[in-house]
Amino acid sequence: MSIKTAANEEWQEEGGILEIPDGWFVSGANFDASEPYIEISAPEGTPDRKKLPCPKSLAYYLSMHSCGSQHLRDTIVRNARIAIQNQIKGALGL
């Protein structure tokens, strides 16, 4: 299965402005879309949600670098190793 993304190296040079109002929080994002966006939700008690365009340079970085989190990358690698170890143990009957 190949991962589909619209992100390309030219995005690194495309700026923009991203402003999240105080009290709002990020509830979703799609950095692989041709027009990347971040979904934000209003403070508790209000049903408001908005989609904000994400600067392509930021979207490129986040989509190409484990969402910008070394911790997330390390967690994924560790979990993959554990899964492989468990499969080998199961195959060997250990």
C-alpha positions in Angstrom: 0.0 0.0 0.0 1.5 3.3 -1.0 0.8 6.5 0.9 -0.8 9.2 -1.3 0.2 12.8 -0.6 0.0 16.0 -2.5 3.0 17.4 -0.6 6.0 18.0 -2.7 9.4 19.8 -2.3 8.1 23.0 -3.8 5.8 23.4 -0.8 8.8 24.2 1.3 9.0 27.6 -0.3 5.2 28.5 0.1 4.5 30.5 3.2 1.3 31.6 4.8 -0.3 32.5 8.1 -1.8 30.2 10.6 -3.6 31.7 13.5 -5.5 29.7 16.1 -7.7 31.9 18.4 -7.1 31.6 22.1 -9.4 29.0 23.7 -9.8 27.0 20.5 -8.1 23.7 20.0 -6.8 21.6 17.1 -9.3 18.7 16.5 -8.0 17.4 13.2 -5.7 18.0 10.3 -4.9 16.8 6.8 -1.4 17.8 5.6 -1.5 15.4 2.6 -4.4 17.2 0.8 -3.7 19.4 -2.2 -4.9 22.3 0.0 -3.7 21.3 3.5 -5.8 22.3 6.5 -6.2 22.2 10.2 -9.6 21.7 11.9 -10.2 23.7 15.1 -13.0 23.5 17.6 -14.4 26.1 19.9 -14.1 26.0 23.6 -16.3 23.5 25.5 -20.0 24.1 25.3 -20.1 25.5 21.8 -20.4 23.3 18.7 -18.4 25.6 16.4 -15.7 24.0 14.2 -13.6 25.6 11.5 -11.1 24.5 8.9 -8.1 26.8 8.6 -5.7 26.6 5.6 -2.3 25.4 6.7 0.8 27.0 5.2 2.2 24.5 2.7 5.7 24.8 4.1 4.4 23.7 7.5 2.3 20.9 6.0 5.3 19.6 4.1 7.4 19.4 7.1 4.8 17.8 9.3 3.8 15.2 6.6 7.4 14.3 5.9 8.8 14.2 9.4 6.6 11.9 11.5 4.2 14.8 12.2 7.2 16.8 13.5 7.5 14.6 16.5 10.5 12.4 17.3 8.5 11.0 20.2 5.8 9.7 17.8 8.4 8.3 15.4 10.2 6.5 18.3 6.9 5.1 19.6 5.9 3.8 16.1 9.3 2.1 15.7 9.2 0.6 19.2 5.7 -0.8 18.7 6.7 -2.3 15.3 9.6 -4.0 16.9 7.4 -5.4 19.7 4.9 -6.7 17.1 7.6 -8.4 15.1 9.1 -10.0 18.2 5.7 -11.3 19.3 5.1 -12.8 15.8 8.5 -14.6 15.9 7.8 -15.9 19.4 4.4 -17.1 18.3 5.9 -18.8 15.2 8.5 -20.5 17.4 5.9 -21.5 20.0 7.7 -19.6 22.8 
